[in-house]
Amino acid sequence: MCSAEPINCFPVLVNILSNTFLRLYNSTERIRLWSEPFYSTQSPEVESDIFFICLSYMLILAAGLPPHFAVSSMEDYKVKSM
């Protein structure tokens, strides 16, 4: 019914107990319970902006890595370290 993590299991346990007590008192109502431990108020536009900023940073980083390895290899060749 729930994972072993207490942050997820406790709300489920409270919901089961609450609904059990309501049934014992012949109530037709139900209690719905949900947990959002990492609730975010950011809009989707902000999330997409963050995604594109990270993507552009990764592309710039990926573009700079191959020349770094090539220069390092040439320096090793010049000093005959192999």
Gaussian input, Z-matrix of N, CA and C with variables (Angstrom, degrees):
# hf/3-21g

backbone

0 1
 N
 C     1     B1
 C     2     B2     1     A1
 N     3     B3     2     A2     1     D1
 C     4     B4     3     A3     2     D2
 C     5     B5     4     A4     3     D3
 N     6     B6     5     A5     4     D4
 C     7     B7     6     A6     5     D5
 C     8     B8     7     A7     6     D6
 N     9     B9     8     A8     7     D7
 C    10    B10     9     A9     8     D8
 C    11    B11    10    A10     9     D9
 N    12    B12    11    A11    10    D10
 C    13    B13    12    A12    11    D11
 C    14    B14    13    A13    12    D12
 N    15    B15    14    A14    13    D13
 C    16    B16    15    A15    14    D14
 C    17    B17    16    A16    15    D15
 N    18    B18    17    A17    16    D16
 C    19    B19    18    A18    17    D17
 C    20    B20    19    A19    18    D18
 N    21    B21    20    A20    19    D19
 C    22    B22    21    A21    20    D20
 C    23    B23    22    A22    21    D21
 N    24    B24    23    A23    22    D22
 C    25    B25    24    A24    23    D23
 C    26    B26    25    A25    24    D24
 N    27    B27    26    A26    25    D25
 C    28    B28    27    A27    26    D26
 C    29    B29    28    A28    27    D27
 N    30    B30    29    A29    28    D28
 C    31    B31    30    A30    29    D29
 C    32    B32    31    A31    30    D30
 N    33    B33    32    A32    31    D31
 C    34    B34    33    A33    32    D32
 C    35    B35    34    A34    33    D33
 N    36    B36    35    A35    34    D34
 C    37    B37    36    A36    35    D35
 C    38    B38    37    A37    36    D36
 N    39    B39    38    A38    37    D37
 C    40    B40    39    A39    38    D38
 C    41    B41    40    A40    39    D39
 N    42    B42    41    A41    40    D40
 C    43    B43    42    A42    41    D41
 C    44    B44    43    A43    42    D42
 N    45    B45    44    A44    43    D43
 C    46    B46    45    A45    44    D44
 C    47    B47    46    A46    45    D45
 N    48    B48    47    A47    46    D46
 C    49    B49    48    A48    47    D47
 C    50    B50    49    A49    48    D48
 N    51    B51    50    A50    49    D49
 C    52    B52    51    A51    50    D50
 C    53    B53    52    A52    51    D51
 N    54    B54    53    A53    52    D52
 C    55    B55    54    A54    53    D53
 C    56    B56    55    A55    54    D54
 N    57    B57    56    A56    55    D55
 C    58    B58    57    A57    56    D56
 C    59    B59    58    A58    57    D57
 N    60    B60    59    A59    58    D58
 C    61    B61    60    A60    59    D59
 C    62    B62    61    A61    60    D60
 N    63    B63    62    A62    61    D61
 C    64    B64    63    A63    62    D62
 C    65    B65    64    A64    63    D63
 N    66    B66    65    A65    64    D64
 C    67    B67    66    A66    65    D65
 C    68    B68    67    A67    66    D66
 N    69    B69    68    A68    67    D67
 C    70    B70    69    A69    68    D68
 C    71    B71    70    A70    69    D69
 N    72    B72    71    A71    70    D70
 C    73    B73    72    A72    71    D71
 C    74    B74    73    A73    72    D72
 N    75    B75    74    A74    73    D73
 C    76    B76    75    A75    74    D74
 C    77    B77    76    A76    75    D75
 N    78    B78    77    A77    76    D76
 C    79    B79    78    A78    77    D77
 C    80    B80    79    A79    78    D78
 N    81    B81    80    A80    79    D79
 C    82    B82    81    A81    80    D80
 C    83    B83    82    A82    81    D81
 N    84    B84    83    A83    82    D82
 C    85    B85    84    A84    83    D83
 C    86    B86    85    A85    84    D84
 N    87    B87    86    A86    85    D85
 C    88    B88    87    A87    86    D86
 C    89    B89    88    A88    87    D87
 N    90    B90    89    A89    88    D88
 C    91    B91    90    A90    89    D89
 C    92    B92    91    A91    90    D90
 N    93    B93    92    A92    91    D91
 C    94    B94    93    A93    92    D92
 C    95    B95    94    A94    93    D93
 N    96    B96    95    A95    94    D94
 C    97    B97    96    A96    95    D95
 C    98    B98    97    A97    96    D96
 N    99    B99    98    A98    97    D97
 C   100   B100    99    A99    98    D98
 C   101   B101   100   A100    99    D99
 N   102   B102   101   A101   100   D100
 C   103   B103   102   A102   101   D101
 C   104   B104   103   A103   102   D102
 N   105   B105   104   A104   103   D103
 C   106   B106   105   A105   104   D104
 C   107   B107   106   A106   105   D105
 N   108   B108   107   A107   106   D106
 C   109   B109   108   A108   107   D107
 C   110   B110   109   A109   108   D108
 N   111   B111   110   A110   109   D109
 C   112   B112   111   A111   110   D110
 C   113   B113   112   A112   111   D111
 N   114   B114   113   A113   112   D112
 C   115   B115   114   A114   113   D113
 C   116   B116   115   A115   114   D114
 N   117   B117   116   A116   115   D115
 C   118   B118   117   A117   116   D116
 C   119   B119   118   A118   117   D117
 N   120   B120   119   A119   118   D118
 C   121   B121   120   A120   119   D119
 C   122   B122   121   A121   120   D120
 N   123   B123   122   A122   121   D121
 C   124   B124   123   A123   122   D122
 C   125   B125   124   A124   123   D123
 N   126   B126   125   A125   124   D124
 C   127   B127   126   A126   125   D125
 C   128   B128   127   A127   126   D126
 N   129   B129   128   A128   127   D127
 C   130   B130   129   A129   128   D128
 C   131   B131   130   A130   129   D129
 N   132   B132   131   A131   130   D130
 C   133   B133   132   A132   131   D131
 C   134   B134   133   A133   132   D132
 N   135   B135   134   A134   133   D133
 C   136   B136   135   A135   134   D134
 C   137   B137   136   A136   135   D135
 N   138   B138   137   A137   136   D136
 C   139   B139   138   A138   137   D137
 C   140   B140   139   A139   138   D138
 N   141   B141   140   A140   139   D139
 C   142   B142   141   A141   140   D140
 C   143   B143   142   A142   141   D141
 N   144   B144   143   A143   142   D142
 C   145   B145   144   A144   143   D143
 C   146   B146   145   A145   144   D144
 N   147   B147   146   A146   145   D145
 C   148   B148   147   A147   146   D146
 C   149   B149   148   A148   147   D147
 N   150   B150   149   A149   148   D148
 C   151   B151   150   A150   149   D149
 C   152   B152   151   A151   150   D150
 N   153   B153   152   A152   151   D151
 C   154   B154   153   A153   152   D152
 C   155   B155   154   A154   153   D153
 N   156   B156   155   A155   154   D154
 C   157   B157   156   A156   155   D155
 C   158   B158   157   A157   156   D156
 N   159   B159   158   A158   157   D157
 C   160   B160   159   A159   158   D158
 C   161   B161   160   A160   159   D159
 N   162   B162   161   A161   160   D160
 C   163   B163   162   A162   161   D161
 C   164   B164   163   A163   162   D162
 N   165   B165   164   A164   163   D163
 C   166   B166   165   A165   164   D164
 C   167   B167   166   A166   165   D165
 N   168   B168   167   A167   166   D166
 C   169   B169   168   A168   167   D167
 C   170   B170   169   A169   168   D168
 N   171   B171   170   A170   169   D169
 C   172   B172   171   A171   170   D170
 C   173   B173   172   A172   171   D171
 N   174   B174   173   A173   172   D172
 C   175   B175   174   A174   173   D173
 C   176   B176   175   A175   174   D174
 N   177   B177   176   A176   175   D175
 C   178   B178   177   A177   176   D176
 C   179   B179   178   A178   177   D177
 N   180   B180   179   A179   178   D178
 C   181   B181   180   A180   179   D179
 C   182   B182   181   A181   180   D180
 N   183   B183   182   A182   181   D181
 C   184   B184   183   A183   182   D182
 C   185   B185   184   A184   183   D183
 N   186   B186   185   A185   184   D184
 C   187   B187   186   A186   185   D185
 C   188   B188   187   A187   186   D186
 N   189   B189   188   A188   187   D187
 C   190   B190   189   A189   188   D188
 C   191   B191   190   A190   189   D189
 N   192   B192   191   A191   190   D190
 C   193   B193   192   A192   191   D191
 C   194   B194   193   A193   192   D192
 N   195   B195   194   A194   193   D193
 C   196   B196   195   A195   194   D194
 C   197   B197   196   A196   195   D195
 N   198   B198   197   A197   196   D196
 C   199   B199   198   A198   197   D197
 C   200   B200   199   A199   198   D198
 N   201   B201   200   A200   199   D199
 C   202   B202   201   A201   200   D200
 C   203   B203   202   A202   201   D201
 N   204   B204   203   A203   202   D202
 C   205   B205   204   A204   203   D203
 C   206   B206   205   A205   204   D204
 N   207   B207   206   A206   205   D205
 C   208   B208   207   A207   206   D206
 C   209   B209   208   A208   207   D207
 N   210   B210   209   A209   208   D208
 C   211   B211   210   A210   209   D209
 C   212   B212   211   A211   210   D210
 N   213   B213   212   A212   211   D211
 C   214   B214   213   A213   212   D212
 C   215   B215   214   A214   213   D213
 N   216   B216   215   A215   214   D214
 C   217   B217   216   A216   215   D215
 C   218   B218   217   A217   216   D216
 N   219   B219   218   A218   217   D217
 C   220   B220   219   A219   218   D218
 C   221   B221   220   A220   219   D219
 N   222   B222   221   A221   220   D220
 C   223   B223   222   A222   221   D221
 C   224   B224   223   A223   222   D222
 N   225   B225   224   A224   223   D223
 C   226   B226   225   A225   224   D224
 C   227   B227   226   A226   225   D225
 N   228   B228   227   A227   226   D226
 C   229   B229   228   A228   227   D227
 C   230   B230   229   A229   228   D228
 N   231   B231   230   A230   229   D229
 C   232   B232   231   A231   230   D230
 C   233   B233   232   A232   231   D231
 N   234   B234   233   A233   232   D232
 C   235   B235   234   A234   233   D233
 C   236   B236   235   A235   234   D234
 N   237   B237   236   A236   235   D235
 C   238   B238   237   A237   236   D236
 C   239   B239   238   A238   237   D237
 N   240   B240   239   A239   238   D238
 C   241   B241   240   A240   239   D239
 C   242   B242   241   A241   240   D240
 N   243   B243   242   A242   241   D241
 C   244   B244   243   A243   242   D242
 C   245   B245   244   A244   243   D243

   B1=1.4487
   B2=1.5197
   B3=1.3201
   B4=1.4549
   B5=1.5255
   B6=1.3099
   B7=1.4614
   B8=1.5260
   B9=1.2981
   B10=1.4617
   B11=1.5282
   B12=1.3168
   B13=1.4577
   B14=1.5310
   B15=1.3301
   B16=1.4703
   B17=1.5167
   B18=1.3258
   B19=1.4623
   B20=1.5301
   B21=1.3361
   B22=1.4604
   B23=1.5188
   B24=1.3024
   B25=1.4504
   B26=1.5294
   B27=1.3051
   B28=1.4557
   B29=1.5299
   B30=1.3423
   B31=1.4662
   B32=1.5278
   B33=1.3147
   B34=1.4628
   B35=1.5240
   B36=1.3099
   B37=1.4634
   B38=1.5292
   B39=1.3184
   B40=1.4669
   B41=1.5224
   B42=1.2905
   B43=1.4622
   B44=1.5269
   B45=1.3177
   B46=1.4660
   B47=1.5270
   B48=1.3242
   B49=1.4610
   B50=1.5284
   B51=1.3107
   B52=1.4615
   B53=1.5230
   B54=1.3076
   B55=1.4581
   B56=1.5300
   B57=1.3254
   B58=1.4684
   B59=1.5201
   B60=1.3368
   B61=1.4616
   B62=1.5229
   B63=1.3068
   B64=1.4712
   B65=1.5229
   B66=1.3186
   B67=1.4626
   B68=1.5251
   B69=1.3313
   B70=1.4698
   B71=1.5324
   B72=1.3173
   B73=1.4676
   B74=1.5262
   B75=1.3263
   B76=1.4670
   B77=1.5276
   B78=1.2753
   B79=1.4583
   B80=1.5231
   B81=1.3168
   B82=1.4702
   B83=1.5296
   B84=1.3052
   B85=1.4685
   B86=1.5216
   B87=1.3095
   B88=1.4595
   B89=1.5258
   B90=1.3054
   B91=1.4647
   B92=1.5112
   B93=1.3186
   B94=1.4609
   B95=1.5160
   B96=1.3089
   B97=1.4533
   B98=1.5155
   B99=1.3093
   B100=1.4650
   B101=1.5178
   B102=1.2817
   B103=1.4603
   B104=1.5184
   B105=1.3293
   B106=1.4581
   B107=1.5310
   B108=1.3254
   B109=1.4591
   B110=1.5245
   B111=1.3195
   B112=1.4592
   B113=1.5201
   B114=1.3089
   B115=1.4646
   B116=1.5188
   B117=1.2969
   B118=1.4527
   B119=1.5118
   B120=1.3253
   B121=1.4586
   B122=1.5187
   B123=1.3286
   B124=1.4573
   B125=1.5187
   B126=1.3149
   B127=1.4529
   B128=1.5261
   B129=1.3318
   B130=1.4760
   B131=1.5224
   B132=1.3444
   B133=1.4648
   B134=1.5215
   B135=1.3294
   B136=1.4605
   B137=1.5233
   B138=1.3181
   B139=1.4534
   B140=1.5222
   B141=1.3250
   B142=1.4608
   B143=1.5245
   B144=1.3436
   B145=1.4643
   B146=1.5233
   B147=1.3152
   B148=1.4683
   B149=1.5214
   B150=1.3360
   B151=1.4542
   B152=1.5258
   B153=1.3436
   B154=1.4636
   B155=1.5245
   B156=1.3121
   B157=1.4646
   B158=1.5282
   B159=1.3159
   B160=1.4708
   B161=1.5230
   B162=1.3227
   B163=1.4629
   B164=1.5268
   B165=1.3289
   B166=1.4620
   B167=1.5258
   B168=1.3212
   B169=1.4691
   B170=1.5218
   B171=1.3290
   B172=1.4639
   B173=1.5284
   B174=1.3245
   B175=1.4676
   B176=1.5240
   B177=1.3257
   B178=1.4648
   B179=1.5239
   B180=1.3160
   B181=1.4662
   B182=1.5256
   B183=1.3298
   B184=1.4629
   B185=1.5273
   B186=1.3224
   B187=1.4663
   B188=1.5244
   B189=1.3243
   B190=1.4584
   B191=1.5111
   B192=1.3060
   B193=1.4611
   B194=1.5322
   B195=1.3275
   B196=1.4731
   B197=1.5331
   B198=1.3405
   B199=1.4722
   B200=1.5219
   B201=1.3223
   B202=1.4708
   B203=1.5273
   B204=1.3136
   B205=1.4559
   B206=1.5255
   B207=1.3260
   B208=1.4712
   B209=1.5203
   B210=1.3270
   B211=1.4702
   B212=1.5192
   B213=1.3178
   B214=1.4589
   B215=1.5274
   B216=1.3155
   B217=1.4601
   B218=1.5224
   B219=1.3329
   B220=1.4706
   B221=1.5257
   B222=1.3184
   B223=1.4640
   B224=1.5201
   B225=1.3212
   B226=1.4622
   B227=1.5320
   B228=1.3066
   B229=1.4675
   B230=1.5325
   B231=1.3629
   B232=1.4588
   B233=1.5292
   B234=1.3178
   B235=1.4509
   B236=1.5211
   B237=1.3160
   B238=1.4647
   B239=1.5228
   B240=1.3372
   B241=1.4569
   B242=1.5236
   B243=1.3135
   B244=1.4580
   B245=1.4688
   A1=111.80
   A2=117.30
   A3=120.16
   A4=108.99
   A5=115.16
   A6=118.54
   A7=109.45
   A8=115.67
   A9=121.02
   A10=112.52
   A11=117.52
   A12=120.10
   A13=110.01
   A14=117.97
   A15=120.27
   A16=113.50
   A17=117.73
   A18=119.12
   A19=111.38
   A20=117.27
   A21=120.61
   A22=112.44
   A23=117.13
   A24=120.81
   A25=112.59
   A26=118.61
   A27=121.22
   A28=113.05
   A29=120.27
   A30=118.56
   A31=113.41
   A32=117.37
   A33=120.44
   A34=109.83
   A35=116.77
   A36=120.93
   A37=111.22
   A38=117.46
   A39=121.35
   A40=110.46
   A41=117.64
   A42=121.66
   A43=110.95
   A44=117.08
   A45=120.56
   A46=110.46
   A47=116.51
   A48=119.78
   A49=111.99
   A50=117.11
   A51=120.38
   A52=111.31
   A53=116.97
   A54=119.79
   A55=111.54
   A56=117.10
   A57=119.85
   A58=110.80
   A59=116.83
   A60=119.56
   A61=111.64
   A62=117.55
   A63=119.48
   A64=111.01
   A65=117.54
   A66=120.39
   A67=111.49
   A68=116.36
   A69=119.67
   A70=111.75
   A71=116.35
   A72=120.60
   A73=112.52
   A74=116.25
   A75=123.78
   A76=113.18
   A77=116.00
   A78=120.44
   A79=109.21
   A80=115.64
   A81=119.86
   A82=111.50
   A83=116.52
   A84=120.56
   A85=110.33
   A86=115.32
   A87=122.04
   A88=108.93
   A89=115.14
   A90=121.03
   A91=108.20
   A92=114.77
   A93=119.95
   A94=107.77
   A95=115.45
   A96=121.13
   A97=108.66
   A98=116.89
   A99=119.96
   A100=108.48
   A101=114.18
   A102=121.28
   A103=109.40
   A104=115.14
   A105=121.34
   A106=107.01
   A107=118.01
   A108=119.35
   A109=113.84
   A110=117.55
   A111=120.98
   A112=109.77
   A113=115.64
   A114=120.84
   A115=109.94
   A116=116.40
   A117=121.91
   A118=109.44
   A119=116.02
   A120=120.46
   A121=111.69
   A122=116.70
   A123=119.57
   A124=110.49
   A125=114.23
   A126=119.38
   A127=109.87
   A128=117.29
   A129=119.53
   A130=112.97
   A131=117.23
   A132=119.36
   A133=110.77
   A134=116.97
   A135=120.63
   A136=109.83
   A137=117.00
   A138=120.15
   A139=111.54
   A140=117.38
   A141=119.23
   A142=110.64
   A143=117.75
   A144=120.10
   A145=110.84
   A146=116.76
   A147=120.20
   A148=110.27
   A149=116.57
   A150=120.26
   A151=111.24
   A152=117.79
   A153=120.47
   A154=111.74
   A155=117.63
   A156=119.92
   A157=109.82
   A158=116.62
   A159=120.24
   A160=111.33
   A161=116.67
   A162=120.14
   A163=111.05
   A164=117.53
   A165=119.51
   A166=110.76
   A167=117.62
   A168=120.59
   A169=110.59
   A170=117.03
   A171=120.47
   A172=111.12
   A173=117.75
   A174=119.93
   A175=111.19
   A176=117.07
   A177=120.11
   A178=109.99
   A179=116.43
   A180=120.63
   A181=110.67
   A182=117.22
   A183=120.80
   A184=111.09
   A185=117.04
   A186=119.75
   A187=111.52
   A188=117.71
   A189=120.40
   A190=114.94
   A191=118.42
   A192=120.05
   A193=114.14
   A194=120.71
   A195=119.10
   A196=114.02
   A197=120.46
   A198=118.16
   A199=112.80
   A200=116.61
   A201=119.63
   A202=110.47
   A203=117.00
   A204=119.89
   A205=111.12
   A206=117.42
   A207=120.35
   A208=110.68
   A209=117.58
   A210=120.77
   A211=109.79
   A212=117.09
   A213=120.53
   A214=110.98
   A215=116.52
   A216=120.50
   A217=110.89
   A218=117.66
   A219=120.76
   A220=110.79
   A221=117.40
   A222=119.79
   A223=110.49
   A224=117.06
   A225=120.63
   A226=110.67
   A227=116.49
   A228=120.72
   A229=110.69
   A230=115.94
   A231=119.51
   A232=111.65
   A233=117.72
   A234=119.27
   A235=111.74
   A236=116.77
   A237=124.91
   A238=111.22
   A239=115.12
   A240=120.21
   A241=112.49
   A242=117.90
   A243=119.71
   A244=111.99
   D1=-31.66
   D2=178.23
   D3=-149.29
   D4=162.45
   D5=-179.82
   D6=-77.67
   D7=174.61
   D8=-175.94
   D9=-76.97
   D10=-8.42
   D11=-179.14
   D12=-76.12
   D13=131.06
   D14=-177.86
   D15=-62.40
   D16=-29.94
   D17=-177.72
   D18=-66.90
   D19=-26.81
   D20=177.96
   D21=-94.19
   D22=-31.69
   D23=-172.60
   D24=-79.67
   D25=-35.43
   D26=-176.00
   D27=-61.32
   D28=-47.12
   D29=177.82
   D30=-61.78
   D31=-34.97
   D32=178.09
   D33=-66.93
   D34=-42.36
   D35=178.27
   D36=-62.31
   D37=-43.87
   D38=178.17
   D39=-62.41
   D40=-40.48
   D41=179.13
   D42=-63.93
   D43=-44.46
   D44=179.75
   D45=-62.87
   D46=-45.65
   D47=179.96
   D48=-64.95
   D49=-42.42
   D50=-179.51
   D51=-63.38
   D52=-44.54
   D53=179.55
   D54=-68.63
   D55=-31.78
   D56=175.86
   D57=-65.33
   D58=-43.88
   D59=177.88
   D60=-65.37
   D61=-36.09
   D62=177.05
   D63=-64.67
   D64=-39.42
   D65=178.27
   D66=-67.33
   D67=-35.16
   D68=178.10
   D69=-62.91
   D70=-32.74
   D71=179.84
   D72=-94.76
   D73=18.67
   D74=175.46
   D75=58.29
   D76=40.12
   D77=177.94
   D78=-94.30
   D79=145.57
   D80=177.55
   D81=-95.72
   D82=-5.61
   D83=-179.99
   D84=-79.78
   D85=157.11
   D86=176.76
   D87=-129.90
   D88=150.19
   D89=175.75
   D90=-104.01
   D91=126.78
   D92=175.58
   D93=-103.96
   D94=135.22
   D95=-176.00
   D96=-133.60
   D97=136.49
   D98=176.22
   D99=-141.53
   D100=157.52
   D101=-176.73
   D102=-127.68
   D103=128.64
   D104=173.74
   D105=-127.48
   D106=84.28
   D107=-175.57
   D108=-66.81
   D109=-23.21
   D110=-179.98
   D111=-119.62
   D112=55.34
   D113=-178.42
   D114=-65.40
   D115=133.93
   D116=-177.87
   D117=-121.58
   D118=135.02
   D119=178.74
   D120=-100.47
   D121=7.12
   D122=-178.74
   D123=-72.15
   D124=146.37
   D125=177.38
   D126=-81.48
   D127=160.68
   D128=178.38
   D129=-61.02
   D130=-28.58
   D131=179.28
   D132=-65.24
   D133=-39.65
   D134=179.13
   D135=-66.30
   D136=-41.18
   D137=179.18
   D138=-64.27
   D139=-39.00
   D140=178.69
   D141=-69.78
   D142=-35.12
   D143=176.35
   D144=-64.13
   D145=-43.16
   D146=178.37
   D147=-62.85
   D148=-39.93
   D149=178.63
   D150=-61.48
   D151=-45.22
   D152=-178.00
   D153=-70.44
   D154=-32.14
   D155=176.07
   D156=-65.88
   D157=-45.73
   D158=178.19
   D159=-64.71
   D160=-40.21
   D161=178.96
   D162=-63.11
   D163=-44.43
   D164=-179.79
   D165=-66.17
   D166=-37.66
   D167=176.77
   D168=-62.46
   D169=-43.56
   D170=179.95
   D171=-65.98
   D172=-36.97
   D173=178.30
   D174=-66.53
   D175=-40.55
   D176=177.65
   D177=-65.51
   D178=-41.64
   D179=178.41
   D180=-64.07
   D181=-42.86
   D182=179.98
   D183=-66.70
   D184=-31.83
   D185=178.72
   D186=-72.06
   D187=-26.06
   D188=-177.90
   D189=-90.29
   D190=-14.42
   D191=-176.60
   D192=-73.04
   D193=-46.41
   D194=-178.84
   D195=-58.97
   D196=-42.05
   D197=176.15
   D198=-63.21
   D199=-33.16
   D200=178.12
   D201=-62.03
   D202=-44.12
   D203=179.40
   D204=-68.18
   D205=-35.97
   D206=179.52
   D207=-66.62
   D208=-42.96
   D209=179.50
   D210=-65.85
   D211=-40.48
   D212=178.54
   D213=-62.27
   D214=-39.78
   D215=179.21
   D216=-67.78
   D217=-37.99
   D218=179.13
   D219=-67.35
   D220=-38.14
   D221=178.03
   D222=-65.18
   D223=-38.82
   D224=176.28
   D225=-63.24
   D226=-37.31
   D227=-179.98
   D228=-68.49
   D229=-38.89
   D230=-178.07
   D231=-66.65
   D232=-39.33
   D233=-178.62
   D234=-90.10
   D235=2.75
   D236=177.27
   D237=53.92
   D238=52.49
   D239=-178.44
   D240=-83.14
   D241=-7.03
   D242=-178.41
   D243=-91.86

